[in-house]
Amino acid sequence: MSSDSEDDKPLVLRAAATAAKAAPKPAQKPAAAKPQANGASRRKPETEDEDEDSEESSSSSESGDSDSDVPLAQRRKSKSPSASGAKRKRATPQRETSGAKRSKREPGSSKSGQTMWSTLRHCGVLFPPEYEPHGVKMLYDGKPVDLTPDQEEVATMFAVMKDTDYMKKTVFLKNFWEGFQEVLGKKHVIKSLEKCDFTPIYDWHMAQREAKKSMSKEEKDRIKKEKDEKEAKYKVAYVDGRCEPVGNFRVEPPGLFRGRGEHPKMGKIKKRVYPRDITINIGENEPIPEHPYPGQTWKEIKHDHTVTWLAYWKDTISTKDYKYVFLGATSTFKADSDLAKYEKARKLKDLIVDVRKNYERDWDSSDTRKRQMAVAMYFIDKLALRAGHEKDEDEADTVENIDLEPGNKVKFDFLGKDSIRYENVVEVHPKVYKNLEKFRKIDSTGKKKQPGDQLFEAFDAQDLNKELKNIMDGLSVKVFRTYNASIVLDRLLAEWEESKKGAEVQTVDQKKVDYDIANKEVAILCNHQRSVPKTHTNQMEKLQEKLQALNTELKELEDELVAAQKGKSDKKASVDSLQSKIEKKKQAIFKMELQARSKEDLKTVALGTSKINYMDPRITVAWCKRNDVPIEKIFNKSLLGKFNWAMEVEPSFRF
């Protein structure tokens, strides 16, 4: 199947008549805290499902039934040299990367049973320090209140967020108050959040911040050195004698959950995690990791050679979920898993016609369950949607999530992963439209549906995966997201190259802007939104001020040039010198105008998520090589490490 086939284009990119509505509208939400390279993140174990705005990711190798469970050296024997499109280099540990991830299930052995390692040694996890009371009293009804250390800790969590938008969110305040009441106890004098004044604690916190800022460079360097020395042993693991980087080795400290979008659990208290909550996976003959809590033991010690996680524990907010510690993004296992993931998506490209024939045939099935699965597959394929059953129970798709409009148009409005709102209007196949009419009214047993009932109640994501594996080994609904993101990027960049043939040569900055435009289309397709950054307006104002100053300087130079050409210049500047300065000034203005336009255009989309997790990096590397764009212009330092395996791809590579 040609990669340029019109039928390969996701529906949202083909619906020109509804283009204005097709792009998801940004949800009104505060800027979510960006997961730091050293911070725990709540993620699913599959490599495709990573959080928005993350700059790095780690992968589970025990996702089951996938050739990513097989070491690369073994897989290569059955692949042609061109299968990956790249000569592989082993990534070496360069820096700490984020690796804690969330799963809906407690981890067990890999379904494939593939042995992933013979020996595994690591130092476990780094716990945050215990809370140290500061003794500053909050006010209740204008009077100072005594708090225990546990109560003061929670009050401080809330006080430090005084200047954030969360203080305006009803859900955040409600959830915090419920948790605070639990910590306070029924007999405490504090009975109402409205009468609480956390200002004294906030002022103390701000004074602490200022004190840290005023430290001498020597003092800051000393603290950093001590911190690095303390963390060094946790940053690496030894797998079959190889030193590999560990992703996230820190246990997240207690705090208030923020979430993404309008998350229903924002404001809930994240409780402290102890060794008794954590399961460790390590080699049989290796020393058990130490921890700083005398009298406690690890919840469990496992020696599972079929998985690559080092530790896991229950998420204290979503108690059905688990957090993992994996090897880092630049580890051998992660590189192998990434390559396998993108090769699987490339394989889907060759089978997509058969997949579509299968689900289109089932639109007419007499079996309601089959029809529901077929319609769901249509949306997963054409709109790059996730399967609804992958989300939390309180985020399930219901009959209220869609509206049917004239002209076979479907309006979507629901909370997706991490409570990011998805809004879209698309024209669908008439058979899909008719089936949706039925699914909204009657369930698979013939019973009339009520508001709040699920739209697709007759199956779940695992049922879809079983059907897909009959078409291709290892195929799942998640692969479609990688496939769609990659094939759209590949096509858009190819179309851009075709349009530039014979055109005026562009600067690297212009090419970077055009790449970002293609990246933006993928981000829209995958619903990777973000709120407008709080600093955006200020940054744009500063850019405009700089542009105004540059234009003023350009005008002065042009006036000098006119004077010099007439022989009236007091400075007697040479015409050639002035013309050179004018040209440089015009280039600077052009570059800044590009920057301003790009910043404004991309203010509500998160480019990073699709770049990190969905778009085959070889597409980008090959495009950069063909168009003389330094890869550092597209990939930051962490991505260069993560995708080291893709760097030697041939310029001719196409997804």
N, C-alpha and C positions, 0 to 999 in steps of 0.2 A: 504493500500500500504506500503510495507516495506520501511523503511527509508534508507535502504542500496541498494535500486534498482539502477542499472546502468543507467536506463532511467531518474532518478532524477538528474543526474549530469549535470550541465550547459555545453553547447556545448564546451566552451573554455577549459574545464577541461577534455573533452573526446577526443578532436582532437589531439591525440598524434603525428600524422604525421606532424602537423603544429604547434607543441608546441613552437618552437623557434619564430614563427611569432605571435602566439596567444597573448602573453603578450604585453599589450600596451606599446609603447615606451614613455619615459618621454618627455613631451614637453619642449622645450628650453624656460624657463621662469625664472624670478627672484623669489626668495623666497618671497611668499606673507606674508604680515604682519599677524601674528597669532591673531585671535580674542581673546581679553583679557576677563577675567571674568567680568570686569566692562565696557566693550566697546560695542557699538552698532554693530550689525551685520545684513547684508542684507540677509534675508532668507524667504523661503516660509513657510506658516503656518502649513503644514503637518509635522508630526514628522519624517517621513522618509527622507525628503529632507533637510539635514543640510549641512553646509559648511564644506569643507575639513579643517583639522588641528584644528578644534575647539575642545576644551577640555570639553565643556559642551553644553547643548542645552536646549531649552524650547519648549513647545508644545502648539499648538492651540487645544482647545477642541471644537471649533465650525466648524470642518472640514466637518460636515454634514453626515447624513445617517450612522453614525458609532456608535457602542455601546460604544465607548470611550466617547460619550456625556452623557452616563448614569452613575450616581455616582456608585462607586464600590459596596457599600452596597446593592444597588438594583440589580446589575448584579449578585452578588453572589448567590442570591436566586435561580437562574436558572442554576447554575453551580455546578458540583460535587466538593468535596473538593480537588480533585487531578487536577482540570482543570488548575490551574496556576502552579502546581508543587512546590508551595512555600507557607509557612505561612506568612501572610502579617503583617508587622509592619508599622505604620504610620511614615513617615519621618518627622523629626522636622527641623525647620530652623537652618542651621548650618553656612552657608556662602552665600555671594552674588554670584549669577550666571548669566550667560549671557542669555538674553531672548528676545532682540529685533529681530524681524524676518520680512522677506519680503513676501508679497503676491502679486499676479497679479491682485487682485480685491479689491475693497473697501469693508471692512467688513460689513456684515449685520447680521441679526439674524441667529441663527443656523437653518439649514434645519429641524432638528429633533424637534425643539421647546422645547426641554427638559430644564427644569429649573435647572440651575447649582448652583445658590446661592439665599439666601433670603436677606442677608445683605452683603454689600461690602463697605469697607472704606479704603482709602489709601491717600497718600500725593502727588500723581501726579508724575511728573518727575523733575529731577535736570538739570537745564540748565548750559551750560559752561559759564565761565565769559566772559564779553565783551572784545573785543580786546583793549589792551593798547599799543599805538604807542611807539616805541623805538627811533625813530628819526634818525636812521642810514641810510645814503643815499646809494643807489646802484649807479653804474656807467653806463652811456650810451655813447658809442663811447669815452670812457676814461674820461668822465666828470660826476660829481655828478648831480643827478636828484632829483628834489622835487616831493614827492608823498603825496597824501592825505592818511589819516589813512586806508581807504578801499583799496587803491592801495598798500600801504606798507604791509598790511596784506597778500595780495595775493603774493606779491613779496617774503615775508618771507616764505610762504608755499613752494615756489619753491626753495629758497636758502638753506633751511635746508636739502634738498634731494641731495645736490651736490655730495656726495660720493656714491650714489646708482646707480644701473644698469639702473634705469629708465632714467637717463640722456643720455643713449645710444639708447633709444627707440624712433623711429620716431613718432609713434602714440601718445606717452605720450607728447612729445614736441609740436606736432601739436595741440593737444587738449588744453594743457596749454596756448599756445600762443593765441588761439582763445578766451579763457576765459579772459586772461589778457588784450587783446585788448578791450574787452567789458567793463572791469572795467576802463581802461585808458581813453577811449573815443577817438573819431576821431581826436581831435585837439591836442592830447598829443605829445610831442617831440619824445617819443619812438615809432619807426616805424618798428623795426626789432628785433627779439629775438637774432639773431647772434651777434648784437652789445651790448647786455646787459651783464653786469658783476655784478653778485650778491655776489661777494666775500666779500665785507665789511659787508653785513648782515650775511653771513655765519660765518665770524670770530666773529661777535658779539654773534651769537647763540652758538658757541663753547665755548666762554668765559663764557656765562651764565651756560652752562653745567658743566664746570670746577668749577665754583663758588658753584654750588649745591653739587658737589662731595666733596668739601673741607669744607662743613658745619660740625659743631660739632655734635656728636651723640645727645646731648641734644636738639639742634636746630631742627634736623631731627625728633626727637620724638615729639617735640612740634607741628611741622607742621602736622605730621601724626595724632596727637590727635585732632587737630582742624578740619582736614579733616574728620575724622571718626565721630566727633560730628555733623558736618554739614550734613553728609550723612545718619545718623542713621535712621531718620524718613522715608526716602524713601525706605529703605531696606525691609520693611515689609508691608503687607496688612492684614486686618482683614476680614475674610470670614466666615460668620455665627458664629462670635465670636471667630473663630480660628485664631491664628497668623500664617500667611504663608509667606515664603520668596518671595520677588519680584525678577524677573530675572534682566533684564537690566532696570535701572531707569534713566540712563543718556541720555540726548539728545547729539548726537555726535557733536563735535565742527566742525567748517568749516575747510576744508583742501583740499588736492588734492586726487582724487579717484585713487586707485592703482589697485584694482581688483585682480583676479587670472588668471594665464596663460597670454596669449596675449590678454587681454581684450580690445575690441575696444573703450571703454570709459575711459581708463586709462589717467590720467592727467586732467580730467575735474574738475572744481571747485565745491566742495560740499558746498552749501550755508548754512548760518545760519538759524536755525529753531526757530520760536518764538511761544508763546502761541496761537496766532491767526491762526497758522497752525495745531494745535493739537486738536484732539477729545478725550475727557475723558469719561470713563465708570465708574459709581459709583452708590451706593445705593441712592434711592430717598430722604431719610431723613438724609443723611450724609453731612458734610460741604464740600463745593467745594474746591479742592486743591488751595493753593495760588501759586503765581509766582512773580518773581522780576521785572515785567515790568508794571509800572503804566500806566493806560489808555488803556491797552490791555485786551481783554477777550479771553477765550478759544474759539476755532472755534465752538465747539459744546459740550454740556453735554448730555450724554446718560445714560439711566438706563435699559440696556438690560440684563435681568437675564439669557438669554440662551447662553451667551458667557462668556469667562474667560479672555479676554484681558482687560487691564486697560487703555490703551491709544494707539492711532495710529496717524500717519501723513504721508504725501506723501514723498516718497524718492526724494531728490533733484537732483539725477543723473538720475535714471530711473523713470521718472515722472508718468509712468503708474503703478508703484509699490507703496506699502505702508509698512511702518515700524510699528511694534507693540511692546508693552510692555506687557509681560505676567508674570504670577507667575513663581518662580524659579524652577530649575530642581528637587529640593528636596521637592517641594510642593505636597500636596495630589492630586491635579488635575493632575499633571504631572505623578505621580506614577500610578494613575488609567489609564491614557492615554497610558503610556508605556506598561502596562500589557495587555490592550485591543489590542494594536497594534500587540504584539508578539503572542497573542492567535489567532488573526485573521490569521496571517501567518501560524500558526500550523494547523489551520482549512483548509487552502488552500492545505496543504500537502496531506490531505485525498481526495481532489477533483481534484488534478492536472491531473489525468488520464482523467477525463471528460473534463477539460479545453482543453487539448491537442487534444482530439478527435474532439472537436468542431472546433478548428481553422484549424486542418488538413483537415477536411471535406470541409471547406470553401475555401481551395486552388483551388478547382475545380469549384467553383461557377461561374455562368454566370454573376453575378453582380460584376463589377470591384471594387466597394467600399468594398464589403464583402471580396474579395480576398486581397485587400490592407490591410484591418484590420487584416486579418488572418496571413499575412506575418509579419506585425508589431508585432503581439502578439507572434509569433515564436521567434523573436529577443528579445522581452522583457522578455520572459520566459527563453530562452536558453543562452542569453548573459547578462542578468540583465541590459539591456539598459533602459534609461528613454524614455518616449514618447517624440518625437521631439517637439511636440507642447507645451510642458511645458517650453520650453526655450524662450529667448527673440526673437523678430521677426528678429533681425539681426543675429541670430544664427540658423535659421531653417535649417533642413536637405534638401538637394537638390539632383538633379540627379548627380551632380558632387561629391557628398560625398562618392559614392561607385564605385568600379571598379569590373567587373566580369572577373575572370581568369579561365583558363581551369581546369577541374576536379571539377566543381561545387563549386569553391572557390570564396568567396566574400571578397574584401579588403575594409575596412572602413577607412575613414579619414575625421573627422569632429570636429568642436568645440562643446563640450558638455556644461553642466552647468558651469557657471562662466568662460567660454572660456577655459576650460581644454581640450586639444587636445586628441581625441580618435583615435588610430590607431590599427587595428587588421586585421588579415587574418584568415578566418575560412572556413571549408568545410560545406556546407549546404545541406539540402534535395534537390534532383533534382527538385521537384515541386516548391520549394521556388526560386531556381535559375531561372527557366523558367519564373516565374511570375515577378521576378525582371527585366529580360530582357524586358518584355512588359512595366512595370511601368516606365522604364527609357526612353522609346520611345514615348508611347502614354498615354494621360490622360484618365480619366473616360468618357469623352465625345467623344473620338476618335480623339482628336486634337493632332498633333505632338508636343512633348515637346521641349522646348528650354533650353540652358544652364542657370542655375539659377532657373528653375522651381522646385517646391517641388516634392520629390520622391513620397510621400504619400499625394496627394492633396485632396483626396475625403473624408477625415474624420479628426477629431481631437481627443485629448485624452479623451474628455468628451463622445464622441461616443463609444470609447472602454469601458469606465467605465459603460455606460448604458448596454452594452452587457454582461459585466462581472457580473453585479448585478443580472442578470437573473439566473446566476449559483449559486451565494452565496451572501447573503445580506451583503452589505458593501464592497464587493470585488472591488478593483480598480487596475490600472496598478502599482501603488506605492507599493502595498502589495507584488508583485512579487520580488521586490528588497530585501525586508526584508526576505521573504521566501528563496530566493536563497542564500543570505549571511549566514543565520542561518543554513540552511540544509547542506551547504558546510562545515562550521566550525564544525558542529556536526559530519559529516562523517569523516572529516580529523582527528579529535581528536580521534574518535573511532578506525580508522585504525591505528593511532599511538599507542594506547593502546594495540591493538592486536599484533602489531609488537614487542612490548616490553615484551610480556609474556615470562618468562623464561630467559630474557636477564639480563645482569649485571645492578644492581640498579644504577639509575642516580642521580646526585645531583639536587637540586632545580634549580640551574642556568642552567643546561642542559635542564631540563624540560621547563623552561621559554623560552629558545631559540627555542625548538620544537613547543611550543605554538605560538611563533611569526611567525614561518614558515607557520603555518596554517592560522594565521591572515593575513599574506602577500598574500596568495592565494586568500583570500576573497577581499582584497584591490585591487588586480589586476583585479579580476572579475568585481568589481564595478568602476574601473578606478579611484582609489584614488591615484593620483600621487602627487609628489612634486619635485621641483628642488633639486639638490644636495645642501645641506646647505653650505653656504660660509665657515663655520668653519670646514667642514668635513675633508678636507686635513690636516689642522692643528691638529685637534683632533686625526686623525689616526697617524700622525707623533709622537705626544706625547705618544700615546699608544705603538708605536713601541719602542720608547726610554725607556719607563718603562719596556717593555718586555725584552729589551736588558740588562737593569740594573738587572732585576730579574734573568736572565739567568747567568749573571756574578756572582751574589751572590750565585746562586746554584752551579756553578762550584767551587767557593772558598770553599763552605761547603763540597762538595764531595772530594776535595783535602784534607781538614782537616780530613775528615772521614778516608780516606786512611792512612794518617799519624798516626791517633789515633789507627787504627787497627794494625799498625806496631809498635806501641809504640814509635813513633818518634815525637809526637806532643809536641811542646813547651808549648802550653796552657793546655795540659793534659785534654782536654775536654773528657767527657765520650762518648763512642760510642753511647749509647742510646740517649743521649741528641742531638748529631749531627744528628742521623737518624731521630729524631722527627722534627728537624728544616728543614731537607731536604724534608721531606714529606709535611710540611706546605708550603715550598717554591714552590714545584711542584704543589700543589693545587692552590696557588696564580697565578702561571703562566698559568695553565689550565683555570682558571676563566677569566683571562685577554685575553687569546687567544679566548675564546668563545665570549667575549664582542667585540673584534676587528672584528671577522668574522661576527657577527650579525650586527654590525654597518655598515660594508661595504655592506652586503647583502640587508639591508633595506634602503639604502641611498636615493632611488628614489621613495619609496612608503610611503604613509601616513597611518599608522596603526590605528590612533585614530578615524577617521571618521566612519569606519565600526564598531568599538568597541562601539562607543557612540550611533550610530543611527540604525544600521542594524542587528547586531548579537544579538540574544536573550541572555541577560546576564546570564540567568539561565544555559545555556550550559557551560559557563566559570566557574561559581560558582560550579556546580556539578563536572566538570572535576578537579578543584582544590581540592575538597574534596576527590575525588576518588584517587588522586595521591599525596596527602600530600603536596600540593603547597599552601603557604599562599596567600590568595586572594590579599593581598597588593602588591604582585609581579606582578600582572596583571592589577589591577585597581588602579589608583591614588586616591588621597583623594576625589577629586570632583566626580569621578565615584562611589566611595563607598557610597557617599551620594545620588547620583542620583539613583543608583540601590539598595538602602537599602531594597526595597521590595523583591528583589530576593535572599537575603542572606541566607534564611532558606530553600532553595530548597533541596530536598533529593538528595544524591549522585547518585542515579540511574536515575535521570532525563535525558530524551533524547528528543530532539526537535521533 
